[in-house]
Amino acid sequence: MFTCYGLKPIYSFLFFIRRLRGWRWMRLLTSRFGEVEIDKESTYIFSHGLPGFEELQQFAFLPIQEDSHFLFMQSVDQGDLAFIVTNPFEFFSDYEFDLSEAVRDELQIVKDTDVIVLSMVSVQDHIQEATVNLLAPIIINIKHKLARQIILHGSPYSIKHKLFPNNHKEDSQPGKESSTC
């Protein structure tokens, strides 16, 4: 006979099992989120680090909000370092580049469906003035948890491409509606 005990015992059991397999979980003190628990299986290895941060090689991706187009790329090695990233294809449908065979080999990319591309976002004062780095995309092999930021040499893209190019300050005049994120 099956008896439903409610969710509380199930959650307690799952919490116990999670603690039993505690080697998979780590606590990280971050400057933005305070203390967070990160599943080691959900971290990504940047074997070369990032340009300027070569010694930092392990990152986790944390959502900013549930329905947001943006994520925090949180350093696991240094809790006070996180970058805002986004999928550049959601904002720039004509964005394109080729991956070299060397990068494909390094990241063990076999199928393009195993790849996610992200770009770093820079926000100074207002999100409407944000820029995105299209010159140095982050390539992630989600199957093997490997990642690398590459530089697109000889490309027309910039490191400070306007994320919202149609947002002009003059559009924010009284009586006119302005768009927000």
N, C-alpha and C positions, 0 to 999 in steps of 0.2 A: 504494500500500500504506500502510495506517495503522499507525503505531507509537506505542505508549503510552510516554511518557518519564517517567511518574510525576508527582506533584503539585509537586515542588520547582521545576522549570522553569516550570510554569504560574504558581505563586505569584510567582516572580521576575518573570515577564512582567507579571502584573497589578500588581505593585508598581511596575514601571517605567512602565506606562501611567498609573497613578494619579499618579505623580510628574510625568509628562509633562503631565498635565492638572492640575498643582498648584494652579492658580488656584481650583479647586473646594474645596480642603482648607485648613484653617487649624489652627494649633496654638494651644491655649488653656491657660494655666497656671491651674489651679483650686485652691482651698484643700482641697476634699474628695477629688479624684481625681488630683492632681498634674497632669502635662501630658497633655492628651488631644487627639486629632485629631478635628475635627468637619467634616463635609461641609457646605459653605456652603449646599448645596441643602436641607439638613435643618434649617435654622434658621427661626425664625418672627419676623415683624416685628410689634411692638406700636407702632403709630404714635404713641400717646399715652403710651408707657411704662406703668408701673404706678403706682397711687396711692402717692405718697411716693418713687417712683423714676422720675419722668417722663423723665429723661435717658437711662435705660437702655431701649433699644428692640429689642434683638435677643437672642433666647433659643433655647436648644437643650434638648431633653428627653433625659435620660440615665436608663437603667433603674437602679434600686437593686439589684435581683436579677432573675433571669430570670423567675421566677413571681410576682413581687410585684405588688400592687395599687397600688404607689406608684412615682413617678418623681421625679427631681430636675429642676426647671426651672432650668437653669444660665444665668446672664447671660453673654453673649458679650462684652459691653462691659466687665464688671467680674468678673474671675475668682473673687473671693472672695465672690460673692453667688449663692446658689442657694436655691430654695424646694422643699419637699416638696409634691407635688401628687398628687391621686387623682381618679378618676372618681366623682363623688358618687352617681351612680345605682347603683353597685355596693353602696353602703351604705344608701342611702335610696331605696327604690323609689317612694315617693310624692313625691319632690322634683320640683317643676315650676315653670316660669316662662315668660313670653312674651318673645320678642326683639322689640324695636321695629324699625320699618322703617328708622330711621336707622342702627341697628347693622347690620342686614342689608345695607344699601347700603354702609356703610363697609367692611365685611369682604367685600363682593362675594359674599354668600351667595345662591345660586340654589336649591340643593337642600339639604334638611336632612341628607341623608346625607354631605354634605361637612363637617359640623360635629362637633367634639368639644368636650365641656364638661369642664373640670377645676376642682377647688377646692383652695385652699391648705390644708395641714395644719400644725398647730402641735403639736410634741411637747416637753413640758417635761422631765419626769423619766422617765416610762414610756410606752410606746406605748399601753398600756391607758387612759391618761388623756388621749390626744390629742384635740384639737378640730379641727374643719374649718370653714372660712369658707363658709357657704352663702349669705350675703348678697351676696357679690361673686364670682360665678363667672367663670372665664376661658373665653371663647368663642374657638374656634380654627377657622378655615377651612383645612382640610388641603389643599385643592386649590390655593389661592392663597397659602398660607403666611402668612396674616394672622391677627392675634389681638388681643384686647382684654379687659381685665378690666372688667366692668360692675358697677354697684351697683343692686340691686333695691330701689328706693325703695318704701316702703309695704308691704314684704313681711314675713311672719311669721318669716322666717329670721334667724339671728344670725351674727356673725363667729366665735363660739366655741361652735359646736354640738358636743356630745359625739359623737365618732366611734364609740365603743363604749359606748352608753348603758346596757347591761346589765352592765357591769363595775363591781362595787362592791367596795370594799376589804374589806368584811366577808365576801365570798365567798372570800377568800384565807386562810381559817382552816386551821390544821393538820387534816389528814385530808380536806380537800376539794380536789378538783382545780380548778385554775384554767385558763382558756383563754389561749392566747398567740397572737400573730400569726405 
